[in-house]
Amino acid sequence: MSENQNLLAEQRRALILDEVRRRGGVRVNELTRKLGVSDMTVRRDLDALARQGVLEKVHGGAVPVFEASTHEPGFEAKSGLEPTAKEDIARAAAALVVPGTAIALSGGTTTYALAHHLVDVPDLTVVTNSVRVADVFHSAQRGSGPRQGAAMVVLTGGVRTPSDSLVGPVADQAIAALHFDVLFIGVHGIAPEAGLSTPNLAEAETNRRLVRSARRVVVVADHTKWGTVGLSSFAALAEVDTLVTDAGLSGEARAEISEHLRRLVVAGESERPVQGLAEDPAEHAEHAEHTAGRPSERPGEPPAAPSGGA
């Protein structure tokens, strides 16, 4: 971590949090030297991070908070974590969306950021179990008035979680009857053995339904999610087509991910060009077959039967 007096508070706090997690704790005087700022500035940053619940202040420094696998922060608390990374990820993920397709957006703050970049993509059908995501599209349509090509939004019913997702039998049944081209899903954690996980058991089941109904699965997750494991796994890494993350992901993690996933997109890195998921025009025709009941095809699986549910 190099000295830089011109870092924004948000960037500085992200560096502090990374250092605390990497080393298992830091002292204030170490951070002042590394960041080139006063101890008062560092203490204010530690106070802000402690209020967000991501570290614990101790005498002379800070240590990481080791959360229980069942702990589920609320939407507002999660919104304050890694906001720049989430915005970068949202822009990169938006470049993967093809006009005129059916997509699904799960609940979460990263998919919420993504939704803001999709309101002007023409002729989308958007399935979501997120009240916040649905409101992004509805607010945009109220603000601009009726317009041709505006997204059609399908909001599932269900029981509301702390992260403002709708889960449970009502949501599960609604999702099971639908089929979409691409699922963009946020996660509590992602790890080689546990795969994608969440601390909420009901949300895990709803997420399983989303994955089953999608022809392609794109995970949108910042670098802090790698190595985190929640109470319940809902998908293996083999079920994921693409991970969109930020440049904070370590080289070691990138190497490990490349062993499990077909594609890794690191937002903001020009050497990894982002291309649309539907690169072959024939895939647009496939969408009609899929929505008629064609199940998803995964790498390594035999071709799907011409009929049957997903």
Disulfide bonds with the S-S distance in Angstrom:
none
